[in-house]
Amino acid sequence: FQTNVNEDGDSYKYTFVICGQVNASTNTYAGLVQSKADSPDTVIGRINDTHLINGTDWIMLFYKSGDKYDNHCGKGPRQALVMISCNKNTLGDAFTMISEERNKTSDCFYLFEMDSSVACPAEESHLSVGSILLIVMAVTLCADLGPGPRRPPTVEWEMISLGKSQKREMTTYYLCEIQFPTTSPDVLQMEETTLSTTFLPAA
């Protein structure tokens, strides 16, 4: 992820990686780097000194052990704080540099923010009575509408998993598995099928 910032007439580029390191060939473990034209890169935080705090819908990443300041912050090491907020519509976007806190004698930091679905809480699936009835109806139709001579006398189905579409949250997919043992070649060999139905969530 990258973002550009203009400050006091100078242009800076900040590059942030979560898996891996910036400029891997240099082997500096750089996880967040500040770049400026005609100047060497400055490592703000390293991936071998990271910390994480998470809340209900946010994650705070700490990248520490950056290059030391020349004059500010007691000449201590730089560090970055990256606030990741929940956004279900993106895996990673809107990486922005907010500010640099360096008017202290220690514990100075750069503050960044970005959006990601990784920070969103896991959604639990709650099936309403109407949803369960739709499952039963769909399974019954699957069992009854098959070719007569090829259908065994008894067919049982078991719902083994379910999941919601990422693009259409109103659609739930039910994965079912057929549950009758048979060795007859006349019986349709169906291991699993996917049933789909759309319903309104409970008020």
Backbone torsions as a table, in degrees:
resi	resn	phi	psi	omega
1	PHE	NA	142.9	-178.4
2	GLN	-136.9	151.1	173.6
3	THR	-147.9	148.6	-179.4
4	ASN	-113.6	140.3	-177.7
5	VAL	-135.2	133.8	173.2
6	ASN	-102.9	125.4	-177.1
7	GLU	-142.5	121.5	178.1
8	ASP	54.0	40.2	177.9
9	GLY	82.3	-4.3	178.8
10	ASP	-105.9	148.6	179.6
11	SER	-109.6	127.8	-179.6
12	TYR	-120.3	144.9	174.0
13	LYS	-117.9	131.1	178.6
14	TYR	-111.3	128.1	-179.9
15	THR	-117.7	128.2	-174.0
16	PHE	-126.8	130.2	175.7
17	VAL	-127.1	147.8	177.9
18	ILE	-104.3	-46.4	176.9
19	CYS	-106.7	114.5	-177.4
20	GLY	104.9	-159.7	-179.2
21	GLN	-145.3	154.5	177.6
22	VAL	-73.0	136.7	179.6
23	ASN	51.7	62.9	-172.9
24	ALA	-57.1	-28.2	-176.5
25	SER	-67.2	-21.1	-178.6
26	THR	-82.4	-16.7	175.6
27	ASN	56.4	46.3	177.9
28	THR	-105.8	2.9	-177.9
29	TYR	60.1	28.1	-177.0
30	ALA	-70.7	123.0	177.2
31	GLY	-104.7	-24.7	177.5
32	LEU	-144.8	122.7	-170.9
33	VAL	-127.0	140.5	173.1
34	GLN	-103.1	128.0	-179.8
35	SER	-120.3	143.8	178.0
36	LYS	-142.1	139.4	-178.1
37	ALA	-56.9	137.2	177.2
38	ASP	62.6	24.0	177.7
39	SER	-139.0	149.4	176.8
40	PRO	-67.0	152.0	178.9
41	ASP	-66.3	149.5	176.5
42	THR	-114.2	122.2	178.4
43	VAL	-82.4	119.4	-179.7
44	ILE	-88.7	-36.1	178.8
45	GLY	-153.7	154.0	-175.9
46	ARG	-119.6	149.1	-175.4
47	ILE	-75.9	-12.3	177.7
48	ASN	-92.2	8.0	173.7
49	ASP	-143.9	75.9	-176.0
50	THR	-122.3	153.8	176.9
51	HIS	-140.4	154.9	-176.3
52	LEU	-138.5	135.5	171.9
53	ILE	-128.9	134.3	179.6
54	ASN	-129.1	149.1	176.5
55	GLY	-119.6	-158.8	-177.3
56	THR	-63.3	-45.3	-178.1
57	ASP	-137.9	34.9	178.6
58	TRP	-154.9	157.8	175.9
59	ILE	-134.4	134.9	175.1
60	MET	-113.0	119.0	177.7
61	LEU	-102.2	134.1	175.2
62	PHE	-110.9	121.7	172.8
63	TYR	-110.6	113.0	-174.2
64	LYS	-110.7	-174.2	176.7
65	SER	60.6	38.5	174.9
66	GLY	-75.9	179.3	177.2
67	ASP	-60.5	146.5	-177.3
68	LYS	-75.9	148.3	174.6
69	TYR	-68.2	150.4	176.6
70	ASP	-79.3	-41.6	-175.2
71	ASN	-131.4	-27.8	-175.1
72	HIS	-86.5	165.3	168.3
73	CYS	53.8	38.0	178.6
74	GLY	61.8	24.2	-178.9
75	LYS	58.3	30.5	178.6
76	GLY	-83.0	175.1	-179.0
77	PRO	-73.5	147.9	174.5
78	ARG	-74.6	159.1	173.4
79	GLN	-152.6	156.6	-178.1
80	ALA	-122.8	140.8	171.9
81	LEU	-115.5	122.1	-179.4
82	VAL	-115.5	111.4	178.1
83	MET	-90.2	116.7	-179.9
84	ILE	-106.0	118.7	-177.8
85	SER	-103.3	150.7	-179.5
86	CYS	-64.9	127.8	171.0
87	ASN	-147.2	106.7	-174.6
88	LYS	-66.8	-13.4	-173.7
89	ASN	-92.7	1.4	-178.3
90	THR	-150.6	146.5	174.1
91	LEU	-78.7	-31.0	177.9
92	GLY	-171.1	122.1	-176.1
93	ASP	-162.6	169.8	173.0
94	ALA	60.0	38.6	176.0
95	PHE	-69.1	121.8	-172.2
96	THR	-139.2	140.5	174.2
97	MET	-90.0	122.4	-176.0
98	ILE	-91.1	-53.0	-177.5
99	SER	-167.4	167.8	172.0
100	GLU	-122.2	123.3	178.6
101	GLU	-99.4	101.0	-177.2
102	ARG	-130.4	7.7	179.0
103	ASN	-89.9	47.6	178.4
104	LYS	-137.5	170.6	179.5
105	THR	-90.1	-13.1	178.6
106	SER	-162.4	169.7	177.4
107	ASP	55.2	40.2	173.6
108	CYS	-75.0	158.7	-177.8
109	PHE	-157.7	158.3	169.6
110	TYR	-101.4	135.7	-179.3
111	LEU	-110.9	127.0	178.0
112	PHE	-126.3	162.9	173.4
113	GLU	-144.1	156.3	176.4
114	MET	-159.6	168.5	179.3
115	ASP	-110.0	145.5	176.2
116	SER	-163.8	143.9	175.3
117	SER	-71.2	-16.3	178.6
118	VAL	-62.1	-29.1	-178.3
119	ALA	-82.8	-5.4	-177.4
120	CYS	-79.5	145.8	177.7
121	PRO	-68.4	149.7	177.8
122	ALA	-67.2	137.2	-179.0
123	GLU	-92.3	128.1	175.8
124	GLU	-85.6	143.3	178.6
125	SER	-93.0	118.0	179.2
126	HIS	-113.2	112.9	-178.6
127	LEU	-88.5	126.2	175.8
128	SER	-81.8	171.2	177.8
129	VAL	-60.7	-40.7	178.8
130	GLY	-61.3	-38.0	179.5
131	SER	-65.7	-42.1	179.3
132	ILE	-63.3	-40.5	177.9
133	LEU	-62.7	-38.8	178.1
134	LEU	-64.0	-36.8	177.5
135	ILE	-63.6	-46.2	-179.4
136	VAL	-61.1	-43.9	179.9
137	MET	-63.1	-43.6	-178.5
138	ALA	-64.8	-41.2	179.3
139	VAL	-66.1	-39.8	178.7
140	THR	-62.1	-43.5	178.7
141	LEU	-63.3	-40.3	179.2
142	CYS	-61.4	-36.9	-177.4
143	ALA	-77.9	-34.9	-171.9
144	ASP	-89.3	-25.4	-173.1
145	LEU	-92.7	3.6	178.8
146	GLY	-73.8	166.2	178.6
147	PRO	-59.7	131.4	-174.4
148	GLY	-55.8	-56.1	-175.3
149	PRO	-64.7	-22.8	-174.8
150	ARG	-94.9	-1.4	-175.3
151	ARG	-98.4	130.0	176.7
152	PRO	-69.9	162.8	-176.8
153	PRO	-59.8	-37.6	-175.9
154	THR	-129.1	130.7	177.6
155	VAL	-129.3	128.6	177.1
156	GLU	-118.7	140.2	178.6
157	TRP	-119.6	147.7	177.5
158	GLU	-131.1	128.2	176.2
159	MET	-76.8	118.5	-175.9
160	ILE	-102.4	-17.2	175.4
161	SER	-168.2	165.8	175.2
162	LEU	-149.2	159.6	179.0
163	GLY	-163.7	154.8	-180.0
164	LYS	-98.4	144.4	174.9
165	SER	-63.2	136.5	179.4
166	GLN	-72.1	-28.8	-176.9
167	LYS	-92.4	-28.5	-179.9
168	ARG	-128.0	94.6	-173.5
169	GLU	-67.4	-14.2	179.7
170	MET	-82.2	-5.6	-177.2
171	THR	-107.2	125.3	177.6
172	THR	-113.4	134.1	-179.4
173	TYR	-107.6	130.9	-178.9
174	TYR	-111.8	123.2	178.3
175	LEU	-96.3	118.7	-176.1
176	CYS	-116.2	155.3	-179.4
177	GLU	-129.4	134.2	-179.5
178	ILE	-75.1	143.4	-167.3
179	GLN	-123.9	29.1	177.6
180	PHE	-113.2	134.3	176.9
181	PRO	-82.7	138.4	178.8
182	THR	-159.6	149.1	174.5
183	THR	-121.8	1.3	-177.2
184	SER	-73.4	132.0	177.8
185	PRO	-69.2	-13.9	-179.6
186	ASP	-81.5	-9.0	-177.7
187	VAL	-93.9	133.4	179.3
188	LEU	-63.8	120.6	-179.0
189	GLN	-86.2	97.3	-179.2
190	MET	-120.0	114.7	-178.2
191	GLU	-82.1	-45.0	-179.0
192	GLU	-157.6	159.7	177.7
193	THR	-146.3	165.0	-179.6
194	THR	-118.5	123.9	177.8
195	LEU	-105.4	143.2	-177.9
196	SER	-131.8	136.2	175.8
197	THR	-146.6	150.9	-178.9
198	THR	-113.2	133.7	-179.1
199	PHE	-147.0	157.6	176.6
200	LEU	-84.2	139.8	179.0
201	PRO	-67.2	155.3	178.7
202	ALA	-65.0	142.9	-179.0
203	ALA	-68.3	NA	NA
